[in-house]
């Protein structure tokens, strides 16, 4: 039975739950916008990385380089889209 | 068909490896799709018109339940892929079934949530905020709905054909899709709900 529950994945799951709980502090405690956003950015991106590395096996084959290049490119475009929009539409710069 | 037995079944032919890489590239495009939705959301989240704000309509309980359901389903499908690599078809099918059940539970709560929004007067036409909120959540929900059917068909194929390089490859690609939906949900949970209720 134990071989069906690899330690790495169980630990990954426990860590995701802990990170979710940490993110919830933003709701249950009285935080400033700045510290709240810092906590959320950290917990969200660590959790996303956890999924990609532990559960999606991104680094296991010879395609590792292509896969990571693709992910980083996707994230770069996502951040440029989001922060570019914020700069122009919300922060009025 | 050249089969390389040193690799897991889902990678064992060149075609299979290429399909997995191709799916990663598709996921890259999906990241960008959701980025545009988030960009629009952050632009419109304070354009309330006469409608309610996020803080007024969001409820922590269903959101938390949805998060835990999806997080657990993502873990369970990971166990399914692990069982598949051990060649344990029965365990794999059980894990995949649990994944789909958790996914269906998630969807049930999301439908409840949408009904709640309509009841408190936050429809697609109420304000720019409610429109982009429902569009973003709906796009994710639609992906989950599609995933439920996809996963169901894969389960049927595994039952019929067993674990072959082909069915293993399909299952692995489906698991990538499912984990990806969980990642998107983490961002929705953090930057739509928790930020909105902060």
Interface residues (C-beta under 8 A of the other chain):
Chain A: X3 X4 X5 X6 X9 X12 X13 X16 X17 X20 X23 X24 X26 X27 X31 X33 X36 X37 X40 X41 X43 X44 X47 X48 X51 X52 X54 X55 X56 X57 X58 X61 X62 X63 X66 X67 X70 X71 X73 X74 X75 X77 X78 X79 X81 X82 X84 X85 X86 X89 X90
Chain B: X7 X11 X17 X20 X21 X24 X25 X27 X28 X29 X31 X32 X34 X35 X36 X38 X39 X40 X42 X43 X60 X64 X67 X68 X71 X72 X74 X75 X77 X78 X79 X81 X82 X83 X86 X88 X91 X175 X176 X179 X180 X182 X183 X186 X187 X189 X190 X191 X194 X195 X197 X198
